[in-house]
Amino acid sequence: MKLSSIALATGLVCLIVASVSAQTSSPAAPSSPTSTVPVPATKRVTCLATTASLKGQDKRDQMQLCMAQARVDCLKQAIDQKVVGEPRKDFVKSCVGMESAEQ
């Protein structure tokens, strides 16, 4: 039962992340790196929601996996938008939801 719940949660996260990535990807690169804006609803919130029904070590494990996938997705988004250097680091953090974007 736990494995099917974990598989379902993982599948939902993948679907949510894929749909968010598809909606936020733009074919044209922005003119300046400072004009990039990540998705308002952070991926961290999605991870917290999908692991809410789990407890103990299962919850910690799934949260780590979800956040790792979120970081990869945000990094891919930053690369697609050609954000480099310190702005990329800030972009990924704000996209994942680890800290608010400072402007």
C-alpha positions in Angstrom: 0.0 0.0 0.0 2.8 2.4 0.8 4.6 1.7 -2.5 1.4 2.4 -4.4 0.9 5.7 -2.5 4.5 6.7 -3.2 4.1 5.8 -6.8 0.9 7.8 -7.1 2.4 10.8 -5.4 5.5 10.7 -7.6 3.3 10.4 -10.7 1.3 13.4 -9.6 4.4 15.5 -9.0 5.8 14.6 -12.4 2.5 15.5 -14.1 2.3 18.8 -12.2 5.9 19.7 -12.8 5.5 18.8 -16.5 2.4 20.9 -16.9 4.1 23.9 -15.1 7.2 23.5 -17.2 5.2 23.4 -20.4 3.3 26.5 -19.5 6.3 28.5 -18.3 8.7 27.7 -21.1 9.0 30.4 -23.7 10.6 29.8 -27.1 12.1 33.3 -27.2 15.0 34.1 -24.8 14.4 37.3 -22.7 16.5 40.4 -23.6 18.0 40.6 -20.1 18.5 38.0 -17.3 16.8 40.3 -14.8 13.5 40.2 -16.6 13.0 36.5 -15.9 10.2 35.7 -13.5 9.7 32.2 -12.1 6.3 30.6 -11.5 4.5 32.3 -8.6 3.3 29.1 -7.0 6.6 27.5 -6.0 7.5 23.9 -6.5 8.2 23.6 -2.8 4.5 24.2 -2.1 3.7 21.4 -4.5 6.1 19.0 -2.8 4.7 19.8 0.6 1.1 19.1 -0.7 2.0 15.8 -2.3 3.8 14.5 0.8 1.2 15.7 3.3 -0.4 12.3 3.5 2.9 10.5 4.3 4.6 10.2 7.7 8.0 9.6 9.1 10.9 8.5 6.9 8.6 8.0 3.9 7.6 11.7 4.1 11.2 12.9 4.4 12.3 10.6 1.5 9.6 11.7 -0.8 10.1 15.4 0.1 13.8 15.1 -0.8 13.1 13.4 -4.1 10.5 16.0 -5.0 12.7 18.9 -4.1 15.6 17.5 -6.0 13.4 17.1 -9.1 12.1 20.7 -8.6 15.7 22.0 -8.5 16.5 20.2 -11.8 13.3 21.5 -13.4 14.1 25.1 -12.3 17.7 24.8 -13.5 16.4 23.6 -16.9 14.1 26.6 -17.0 17.0 28.9 -16.1 19.2 27.3 -18.8 16.4 27.7 -21.4 16.0 31.3 -20.5 19.8 31.7 -20.7 20.2 33.0 -17.1 23.8 32.7 -16.0 26.0 33.5 -13.0 24.6 34.8 -9.7 21.2 35.6 -11.3 20.8 31.9 -12.2 21.4 30.9 -8.6 18.8 33.4 -7.4 16.4 32.3 -10.1 16.6 28.6 -9.1 16.2 29.4 -5.4 13.1 31.6 -6.0 11.7 29.1 -8.5 12.0 26.2 -6.1 10.7 28.4 -3.2 13.7 28.3 -0.9 13.8 32.1 -0.6 11.9 35.0 -2.1 13.2 36.8 -5.1 15.1 39.9 -4.2 14.8 42.8 -6.6 
